[in-house]
Amino acid sequence: MSTTQDPYVVNGRRYSLWPKFVVGKIDWIGGTLEDYDGGPHEPARTTIVDIAFEPNGDESAAFTVIGLDFSCSADVQHLAIDPRGGGDGWICFSGFMGHKWRIRQPQEAKAFAV
């Protein structure tokens, strides 16, 4: 397990993208998390309350967006930004088995640069 206080290092590996969301999470808290489970209904929607990037086992890391009602998470080995679900302030993620979810800052938040 990693013992460093550097938010960009997990399990001895340096990551450049996912920790940026944690470092800038104040801009996302109060925003919206939508989960697309592949069902026929509208996506599940909740308010973002935290963002985490933590060890997942001894050799990987997990990125998690924590909501009031549910959370969405993926191991970095299966996580990507999906441009097809983004736009209009949304950032869409694709995880294991094609799981898609997206986030948007609160309307009053400043723009986030990835």
Protein Blocks (a to p, Z undefined) as FASTA:
>chain_A
ZZbfbfkbgghiacfklmmmmmmmmmmgopacdddehiabdcdddddfbdcdddehjkbc
cdddddfkbccdddfklgccdfklggjhiacdddehhiacdddddfkbccddZZ
